[in-house]
Amino acid sequence: MSQPPQPPTPPSSDDSSPGVPGFRTWRGVYWFVFASFVGVVAALTIFSRMLA
């Protein structure tokens, strides 16, 4: 007995894609945000010592 063909699956929305230009995964977005935060903190530290 053969099985009837299965209907095609609808295209699934890829939840792992953040939809942000330049980033393929959420992990990349998180690393960018973390690196930006560290950069801003470092810049504030340097400028506060230079201008104090």
mmCIF file of the N, C-alpha and C atoms, coordinates in Angstrom:
data_MODEL
# 
_entry.id   MODEL 
# 
loop_
_atom_site.group_PDB 
_atom_site.id 
_atom_site.type_symbol 
_atom_site.label_atom_id 
_atom_site.label_alt_id 
_atom_site.label_comp_id 
_atom_site.label_asym_id 
_atom_site.label_entity_id 
_atom_site.label_seq_id 
_atom_site.pdbx_PDB_ins_code 
_atom_site.Cartn_x 
_atom_site.Cartn_y 
_atom_site.Cartn_z 
_atom_site.occupancy 
_atom_site.B_iso_or_equiv 
_atom_site.pdbx_formal_charge 
_atom_site.auth_seq_id 
_atom_site.auth_comp_id 
_atom_site.auth_asym_id 
_atom_site.auth_atom_id 
_atom_site.pdbx_PDB_model_num 
ATOM 1   N N  . MET A 1 1  ? 0.853  -1.179 0.000  1.00 0.00 ? 1  MET A N  1 
ATOM 2   C CA . MET A 1 1  ? 0.000  0.000  0.000  1.00 0.00 ? 1  MET A CA 1 
ATOM 3   C C  . MET A 1 1  ? 0.899  1.242  0.000  1.00 0.00 ? 1  MET A C  1 
ATOM 4   N N  . SER A 1 2  ? 0.704  2.090  -0.959 1.00 0.00 ? 2  SER A N  1 
ATOM 5   C CA . SER A 1 2  ? 1.526  3.302  -1.027 1.00 0.00 ? 2  SER A CA 1 
ATOM 6   C C  . SER A 1 2  ? 0.816  4.441  -0.320 1.00 0.00 ? 2  SER A C  1 
ATOM 7   N N  . GLN A 1 3  ? 1.625  5.301  0.238  1.00 0.00 ? 3  GLN A N  1 
ATOM 8   C CA . GLN A 1 3  ? 1.068  6.451  0.958  1.00 0.00 ? 3  GLN A CA 1 
ATOM 9   C C  . GLN A 1 3  ? 0.828  7.591  -0.023 1.00 0.00 ? 3  GLN A C  1 
ATOM 10  N N  . PRO A 1 4  ? -0.231 8.358  0.216  1.00 0.00 ? 4  PRO A N  1 
ATOM 11  C CA . PRO A 1 4  ? -0.472 9.506  -0.671 1.00 0.00 ? 4  PRO A CA 1 
ATOM 12  C C  . PRO A 1 4  ? 0.628  10.555 -0.456 1.00 0.00 ? 4  PRO A C  1 
ATOM 13  N N  . PRO A 1 5  ? 0.933  11.326 -1.486 1.00 0.00 ? 5  PRO A N  1 
ATOM 14  C CA . PRO A 1 5  ? 1.978  12.347 -1.324 1.00 0.00 ? 5  PRO A CA 1 
ATOM 15  C C  . PRO A 1 5  ? 1.572  13.379 -0.282 1.00 0.00 ? 5  PRO A C  1 
ATOM 16  N N  . GLN A 1 6  ? 2.537  13.808 0.498  1.00 0.00 ? 6  GLN A N  1 
ATOM 17  C CA . GLN A 1 6  ? 2.268  14.799 1.531  1.00 0.00 ? 6  GLN A CA 1 
ATOM 18  C C  . GLN A 1 6  ? 2.203  16.189 0.906  1.00 0.00 ? 6  GLN A C  1 
ATOM 19  N N  . PRO A 1 7  ? 1.305  17.020 1.410  1.00 0.00 ? 7  PRO A N  1 
ATOM 20  C CA . PRO A 1 7  ? 1.235  18.391 0.868  1.00 0.00 ? 7  PRO A CA 1 
ATOM 21  C C  . PRO A 1 7  ? 2.515  19.146 1.195  1.00 0.00 ? 7  PRO A C  1 
ATOM 22  N N  . PRO A 1 8  ? 2.912  20.054 0.334  1.00 0.00 ? 8  PRO A N  1 
ATOM 23  C CA . PRO A 1 8  ? 4.140  20.809 0.612  1.00 0.00 ? 8  PRO A CA 1 
ATOM 24  C C  . PRO A 1 8  ? 3.990  21.649 1.880  1.00 0.00 ? 8  PRO A C  1 
ATOM 25  N N  . THR A 1 9  ? 5.054  21.713 2.637  1.00 0.00 ? 9  THR A N  1 
ATOM 26  C CA . THR A 1 9  ? 5.004  22.504 3.868  1.00 0.00 ? 9  THR A CA 1 
ATOM 27  C C  . THR A 1 9  ? 5.124  23.978 3.510  1.00 0.00 ? 9  THR A C  1 
ATOM 28  N N  . PRO A 1 10 ? 4.360  24.816 4.189  1.00 0.00 ? 10 PRO A N  1 
ATOM 29  C CA . PRO A 1 10 ? 4.459  26.246 3.904  1.00 0.00 ? 10 PRO A CA 1 
ATOM 30  C C  . PRO A 1 10 ? 5.831  26.768 4.324  1.00 0.00 ? 10 PRO A C  1 
ATOM 31  N N  . PRO A 1 11 ? 6.321  27.777 3.639  1.00 0.00 ? 11 PRO A N  1 
ATOM 32  C CA . PRO A 1 11 ? 7.627  28.318 4.034  1.00 0.00 ? 11 PRO A CA 1 
ATOM 33  C C  . PRO A 1 11 ? 7.572  28.830 5.462  1.00 0.00 ? 11 PRO A C  1 
ATOM 34  N N  . SER A 1 12 ? 8.459  28.321 6.282  1.00 0.00 ? 12 SER A N  1 
ATOM 35  C CA . SER A 1 12 ? 8.459  28.724 7.690  1.00 0.00 ? 12 SER A CA 1 
ATOM 36  C C  . SER A 1 12 ? 9.219  30.031 7.843  1.00 0.00 ? 12 SER A C  1 
ATOM 37  N N  . SER A 1 13 ? 8.751  30.836 8.745  1.00 0.00 ? 13 SER A N  1 
ATOM 38  C CA . SER A 1 13 ? 9.467  32.073 9.022  1.00 0.00 ? 13 SER A CA 1 
ATOM 39  C C  . SER A 1 13 ? 10.683 31.721 9.866  1.00 0.00 ? 13 SER A C  1 
ATOM 40  N N  . ASP A 1 14 ? 11.832 32.186 9.463  1.00 0.00 ? 14 ASP A N  1 
ATOM 41  C CA . ASP A 1 14 ? 13.072 31.859 10.165 1.00 0.00 ? 14 ASP A CA 1 
ATOM 42  C C  . ASP A 1 14 ? 13.223 32.795 11.359 1.00 0.00 ? 14 ASP A C  1 
ATOM 43  N N  . ASP A 1 15 ? 12.920 32.266 12.550 1.00 0.00 ? 15 ASP A N  1 
ATOM 44  C CA . ASP A 1 15 ? 12.974 33.088 13.756 1.00 0.00 ? 15 ASP A CA 1 
ATOM 45  C C  . ASP A 1 15 ? 14.399 33.410 14.165 1.00 0.00 ? 15 ASP A C  1 
ATOM 46  N N  . SER A 1 16 ? 15.375 32.661 13.658 1.00 0.00 ? 16 SER A N  1 
ATOM 47  C CA . SER A 1 16 ? 16.755 32.935 14.040 1.00 0.00 ? 16 SER A CA 1 
ATOM 48  C C  . SER A 1 16 ? 17.327 34.116 13.257 1.00 0.00 ? 16 SER A C  1 
ATOM 49  N N  . SER A 1 17 ? 16.644 34.563 12.224 1.00 0.00 ? 17 SER A N  1 
ATOM 50  C CA . SER A 1 17 ? 17.106 35.716 11.457 1.00 0.00 ? 17 SER A CA 1 
ATOM 51  C C  . SER A 1 17 ? 16.576 36.992 12.103 1.00 0.00 ? 17 SER A C  1 
ATOM 52  N N  . PRO A 1 18 ? 17.469 37.921 12.480 1.00 0.00 ? 18 PRO A N  1 
ATOM 53  C CA . PRO A 1 18 ? 16.996 39.112 13.181 1.00 0.00 ? 18 PRO A CA 1 
ATOM 54  C C  . PRO A 1 18 ? 16.330 40.135 12.272 1.00 0.00 ? 18 PRO A C  1 
ATOM 55  N N  . GLY A 1 19 ? 16.539 40.045 10.968 1.00 0.00 ? 19 GLY A N  1 
ATOM 56  C CA . GLY A 1 19 ? 15.948 41.028 10.064 1.00 0.00 ? 19 GLY A CA 1 
ATOM 57  C C  . GLY A 1 19 ? 16.651 42.367 10.128 1.00 0.00 ? 19 GLY A C  1 
ATOM 58  N N  . VAL A 1 20 ? 17.873 42.393 10.628 1.00 0.00 ? 20 VAL A N  1 
ATOM 59  C CA . VAL A 1 20 ? 18.665 43.619 10.719 1.00 0.00 ? 20 VAL A CA 1 
ATOM 60  C C  . VAL A 1 20 ? 19.732 43.565 9.634  1.00 0.00 ? 20 VAL A C  1 
ATOM 61  N N  . PRO A 1 21 ? 19.832 44.603 8.795  1.00 0.00 ? 21 PRO A N  1 
ATOM 62  C CA . PRO A 1 21 ? 20.844 44.566 7.744  1.00 0.00 ? 21 PRO A CA 1 
ATOM 63  C C  . PRO A 1 21 ? 22.250 44.407 8.324  1.00 0.00 ? 21 PRO A C  1 
ATOM 64  N N  . GLY A 1 22 ? 23.031 43.513 7.732  1.00 0.00 ? 22 GLY A N  1 
ATOM 65  C CA . GLY A 1 22 ? 24.405 43.304 8.165  1.00 0.00 ? 22 GLY A CA 1 
ATOM 66  C C  . GLY A 1 22 ? 24.584 42.214 9.204  1.00 0.00 ? 22 GLY A C  1 
ATOM 67  N N  . PHE A 1 23 ? 23.508 41.675 9.728  1.00 0.00 ? 23 PHE A N  1 
ATOM 68  C CA . PHE A 1 23 ? 23.587 40.630 10.749 1.00 0.00 ? 23 PHE A CA 1 
ATOM 69  C C  . PHE A 1 23 ? 22.761 39.439 10.302 1.00 0.00 ? 23 PHE A C  1 
ATOM 70  N N  . ARG A 1 24 ? 23.370 38.251 10.346 1.00 0.00 ? 24 ARG A N  1 
ATOM 71  C CA . ARG A 1 24 ? 22.654 37.041 9.952  1.00 0.00 ? 24 ARG A CA 1 
ATOM 72  C C  . ARG A 1 24 ? 21.994 36.356 11.126 1.00 0.00 ? 24 ARG A C  1 
ATOM 73  N N  . THR A 1 25 ? 22.542 36.534 12.335 1.00 0.00 ? 25 THR A N  1 
ATOM 74  C CA . THR A 1 25 ? 22.003 35.848 13.512 1.00 0.00 ? 25 THR A CA 1 
ATOM 75  C C  . THR A 1 25 ? 21.847 36.834 14.651 1.00 0.00 ? 25 THR A C  1 
ATOM 76  N N  . TRP A 1 26 ? 21.042 36.416 15.632 1.00 0.00 ? 26 TRP A N  1 
ATOM 77  C CA . TRP A 1 26 ? 20.883 37.239 16.831 1.00 0.00 ? 26 TRP A CA 1 
ATOM 78  C C  . TRP A 1 26 ? 22.179 37.294 17.613 1.00 0.00 ? 26 TRP A C  1 
ATOM 79  N N  . ARG A 1 27 ? 22.986 36.228 17.548 1.00 0.00 ? 27 ARG A N  1 
ATOM 80  C CA . ARG A 1 27 ? 24.256 36.216 18.260 1.00 0.00 ? 27 ARG A CA 1 
ATOM 81  C C  . ARG A 1 27 ? 25.149 37.357 17.774 1.00 0.00 ? 27 ARG A C  1 
ATOM 82  N N  . GLY A 1 28 ? 25.145 37.612 16.470 1.00 0.00 ? 28 GLY A N  1 
ATOM 83  C CA . GLY A 1 28 ? 25.924 38.718 15.921 1.00 0.00 ? 28 GLY A CA 1 
ATOM 84  C C  . GLY A 1 28 ? 25.436 40.069 16.422 1.00 0.00 ? 28 GLY A C  1 
ATOM 85  N N  . VAL A 1 29 ? 24.124 40.200 16.532 1.00 0.00 ? 29 VAL A N  1 
ATOM 86  C CA . VAL A 1 29 ? 23.551 41.452 17.053 1.00 0.00 ? 29 VAL A CA 1 
ATOM 87  C C  . VAL A 1 29 ? 23.967 41.655 18.508 1.00 0.00 ? 29 VAL A C  1 
ATOM 88  N N  . TYR A 1 30 ? 23.884 40.573 19.300 1.00 0.00 ? 30 TYR A N  1 
ATOM 89  C CA . TYR A 1 30 ? 24.254 40.665 20.712 1.00 0.00 ? 30 TYR A CA 1 
ATOM 90  C C  . TYR A 1 30 ? 25.730 41.013 20.880 1.00 0.00 ? 30 TYR A C  1 
ATOM 91  N N  . TRP A 1 31 ? 26.602 40.412 20.075 1.00 0.00 ? 31 TRP A N  1 
ATOM 92  C CA . TRP A 1 31 ? 28.033 40.733 20.158 1.00 0.00 ? 31 TRP A CA 1 
ATOM 93  C C  . TRP A 1 31 ? 28.291 42.185 19.778 1.00 0.00 ? 31 TRP A C  1 
ATOM 94  N N  . PHE A 1 32 ? 27.597 42.686 18.760 1.00 0.00 ? 32 PHE A N  1 
ATOM 95  C CA . PHE A 1 32 ? 27.774 44.083 18.357 1.00 0.00 ? 32 PHE A CA 1 
ATOM 96  C C  . PHE A 1 32 ? 27.341 45.036 19.472 1.00 0.00 ? 32 PHE A C  1 
ATOM 97  N N  . VAL A 1 33 ? 26.199 44.750 20.081 1.00 0.00 ? 33 VAL A N  1 
ATOM 98  C CA . VAL A 1 33 ? 25.708 45.604 21.176 1.00 0.00 ? 33 VAL A CA 1 
ATOM 99  C C  . VAL A 1 33 ? 26.674 45.559 22.350 1.00 0.00 ? 33 VAL A C  1 
ATOM 100 N N  . PHE A 1 34 ? 27.156 44.368 22.701 1.00 0.00 ? 34 PHE A N  1 
ATOM 101 C CA . PHE A 1 34 ? 28.096 44.234 23.809 1.00 0.00 ? 34 PHE A CA 1 
ATOM 102 C C  . PHE A 1 34 ? 29.398 44.978 23.520 1.00 0.00 ? 34 PHE A C  1 
ATOM 103 N N  . ALA A 1 35 ? 29.945 44.818 22.306 1.00 0.00 ? 35 ALA A N  1 
ATOM 104 C CA . ALA A 1 35 ? 31.189 45.497 21.938 1.00 0.00 ? 35 ALA A CA 1 
ATOM 105 C C  . ALA A 1 35 ? 30.999 47.017 21.916 1.00 0.00 ? 35 ALA A C  1 
ATOM 106 N N  . SER A 1 36 ? 29.843 47.469 21.457 1.00 0.00 ? 36 SER A N  1 
ATOM 107 C CA . SER A 1 36 ? 29.559 48.902 21.464 1.00 0.00 ? 36 SER A CA 1 
ATOM 108 C C  . SER A 1 36 ? 29.513 49.440 22.887 1.00 0.00 ? 36 SER A C  1 
ATOM 109 N N  . PHE A 1 37 ? 28.881 48.703 23.788 1.00 0.00 ? 37 PHE A N  1 
ATOM 110 C CA . PHE A 1 37 ? 28.807 49.118 25.186 1.00 0.00 ? 37 PHE A CA 1 
ATOM 111 C C  . PHE A 1 37 ? 30.197 49.210 25.804 1.00 0.00 ? 37 PHE A C  1 
ATOM 112 N N  . VAL A 1 38 ? 31.026 48.189 25.560 1.00 0.00 ? 38 VAL A N  1 
ATOM 113 C CA . VAL A 1 38 ? 32.387 48.201 26.089 1.00 0.00 ? 38 VAL A CA 1 
ATOM 114 C C  . VAL A 1 38 ? 33.165 49.376 25.500 1.00 0.00 ? 38 VAL A C  1 
ATOM 115 N N  . GLY A 1 39 ? 32.983 49.655 24.223 1.00 0.00 ? 39 GLY A N  1 
ATOM 116 C CA . GLY A 1 39 ? 33.664 50.785 23.586 1.00 0.00 ? 39 GLY A CA 1 
ATOM 117 C C  . GLY A 1 39 ? 33.253 52.121 24.187 1.00 0.00 ? 39 GLY A C  1 
ATOM 118 N N  . VAL A 1 40 ? 31.966 52.295 24.450 1.00 0.00 ? 40 VAL A N  1 
ATOM 119 C CA . VAL A 1 40 ? 31.487 53.549 25.039 1.00 0.00 ? 40 VAL A CA 1 
ATOM 120 C C  . VAL A 1 40 ? 32.028 53.708 26.459 1.00 0.00 ? 40 VAL A C  1 
ATOM 121 N N  . VAL A 1 41 ? 32.023 52.639 27.243 1.00 0.00 ? 41 VAL A N  1 
ATOM 122 C CA . VAL A 1 41 ? 32.558 52.715 28.604 1.00 0.00 ? 41 VAL A CA 1 
ATOM 123 C C  . VAL A 1 41 ? 34.050 53.046 28.578 1.00 0.00 ? 41 VAL A C  1 
ATOM 124 N N  . ALA A 1 42 ? 34.791 52.419 27.669 1.00 0.00 ? 42 ALA A N  1 
ATOM 125 C CA . ALA A 1 42 ? 36.223 52.710 27.550 1.00 0.00 ? 42 ALA A CA 1 
ATOM 126 C C  . ALA A 1 42 ? 36.450 54.157 27.127 1.00 0.00 ? 42 ALA A C  1 
ATOM 127 N N  . ALA A 1 43 ? 35.670 54.649 26.179 1.00 0.00 ? 43 ALA A N  1 
ATOM 128 C CA . ALA A 1 43 ? 35.806 56.040 25.735 1.00 0.00 ? 43 ALA A CA 1 
ATOM 129 C C  . ALA A 1 43 ? 35.492 57.011 26.873 1.00 0.00 ? 43 ALA A C  1 
ATOM 130 N N  . LEU A 1 44 ? 34.446 56.738 27.635 1.00 0.00 ? 44 LEU A N  1 
ATOM 131 C CA . LEU A 1 44 ? 34.100 57.617 28.763 1.00 0.00 ? 44 LEU A CA 1 
ATOM 132 C C  . LEU A 1 44 ? 35.205 57.612 29.807 1.00 0.00 ? 44 LEU A C  1 
ATOM 133 N N  . THR A 1 45 ? 35.810 56.454 30.057 1.00 0.00 ? 45 THR A N  1 
ATOM 134 C CA . THR A 1 45 ? 36.906 56.367 31.012 1.00 0.00 ? 45 THR A CA 1 
ATOM 135 C C  . THR A 1 45 ? 38.110 57.177 30.541 1.00 0.00 ? 45 THR A C  1 
ATOM 136 N N  . ILE A 1 46 ? 38.468 57.023 29.277 1.00 0.00 ? 46 ILE A N  1 
ATOM 137 C CA . ILE A 1 46 ? 39.628 57.755 28.734 1.00 0.00 ? 46 ILE A CA 1 
ATOM 138 C C  . ILE A 1 46 ? 39.368 59.255 28.751 1.00 0.00 ? 46 ILE A C  1 
ATOM 139 N N  . PHE A 1 47 ? 38.198 59.672 28.281 1.00 0.00 ? 47 PHE A N  1 
ATOM 140 C CA . PHE A 1 47 ? 37.910 61.112 28.221 1.00 0.00 ? 47 PHE A CA 1 
ATOM 141 C C  . PHE A 1 47 ? 37.795 61.725 29.605 1.00 0.00 ? 47 PHE A C  1 
ATOM 142 N N  . SER A 1 48 ? 37.246 60.984 30.566 1.00 0.00 ? 48 SER A N  1 
ATOM 143 C CA . SER A 1 48 ? 37.125 61.551 31.914 1.00 0.00 ? 48 SER A CA 1 
ATOM 144 C C  . SER A 1 48 ? 38.496 61.736 32.544 1.00 0.00 ? 48 SER A C  1 
ATOM 145 N N  . ARG A 1 49 ? 39.454 60.856 32.235 1.00 0.00 ? 49 ARG A N  1 
ATOM 146 C CA . ARG A 1 49 ? 40.797 61.034 32.767 1.00 0.00 ? 49 ARG A CA 1 
ATOM 147 C C  . ARG A 1 49 ? 41.546 62.131 32.036 1.00 0.00 ? 49 ARG A C  1 
ATOM 148 N N  . MET A 1 50 ? 41.314 62.289 30.757 1.00 0.00 ? 50 MET A N  1 
ATOM 149 C CA . MET A 1 50 ? 42.005 63.330 29.980 1.00 0.00 ? 50 MET A CA 1 
ATOM 150 C C  . MET A 1 50 ? 41.505 64.718 30.339 1.00 0.00 ? 50 MET A C  1 
ATOM 151 N N  . LEU A 1 51 ? 40.227 64.849 30.582 1.00 0.00 ? 51 LEU A N  1 
ATOM 152 C CA . LEU A 1 51 ? 39.629 66.163 30.774 1.00 0.00 ? 51 LEU A CA 1 
ATOM 153 C C  . LEU A 1 51 ? 39.414 66.505 32.237 1.00 0.00 ? 51 LEU A C  1 
ATOM 154 N N  . ALA A 1 52 ? 39.798 65.651 33.144 1.00 0.00 ? 52 ALA A N  1 
ATOM 155 C CA . ALA A 1 52 ? 39.598 65.920 34.564 1.00 0.00 ? 52 ALA A CA 1 
ATOM 156 C C  . ALA A 1 52 ? 40.684 66.819 35.116 1.00 0.00 ? 52 ALA A C  1 
# 
